[in-house]
Amino acid sequence: MTVEQLIRALLEMPREAVVLYEGDAGYARVGGIDLQRNGNGVPDEVILSPDMSE
């Protein structure tokens, strides 16, 4: 999924909805977002980080 595809999908969701992602230990709230820049033809990557206050 690209950032553009993610944004389009999120724009269709209720604005007050909490964003979660599924991991090995269950679901976690998204607490941060970072950009990993790559080179040599490798696409950049967006990394979602969990909310560690849970």
C-alpha positions in Angstrom: 0.0 0.0 0.0 1.3 3.4 -0.8 0.9 6.6 1.2 -1.6 7.9 -1.4 -3.7 4.7 -1.1 -3.6 4.9 2.7 -4.7 8.5 2.7 -7.6 7.8 0.3 -8.7 4.9 2.5 -8.4 6.9 5.7 -10.4 9.8 4.2 -13.3 7.4 3.9 -13.3 6.6 7.6 -14.9 8.5 10.5 -12.6 11.3 11.7 -13.0 10.3 15.3 -12.0 6.7 14.8 -8.8 5.5 16.5 -6.1 4.1 14.2 -4.9 0.6 15.2 -2.5 -1.8 13.6 -2.4 -5.6 14.1 0.8 -7.2 15.5 1.8 -10.5 17.0 0.5 -9.5 20.4 -2.8 -8.2 19.1 -3.9 -4.7 18.3 -2.0 -1.5 19.2 -2.8 2.2 18.8 -0.6 4.0 16.3 1.4 6.5 18.3 3.8 7.9 15.7 4.9 7.9 12.1 8.4 8.1 10.6 9.8 8.2 7.1 12.7 5.8 6.3 14.4 7.2 3.2 16.1 4.6 1.0 18.2 4.8 -2.1 19.4 2.7 -5.0 15.9 2.2 -6.5 14.4 1.0 -3.2 11.2 3.0 -2.3 11.1 5.1 0.8 9.1 3.5 3.6 6.6 4.9 6.2 6.9 3.3 9.6 4.0 3.3 12.1 5.1 3.1 15.7 2.9 1.9 18.6 1.5 4.1 21.3 3.7 3.0 24.2 1.4 4.5 26.9 -1.0 1.5 26.6 
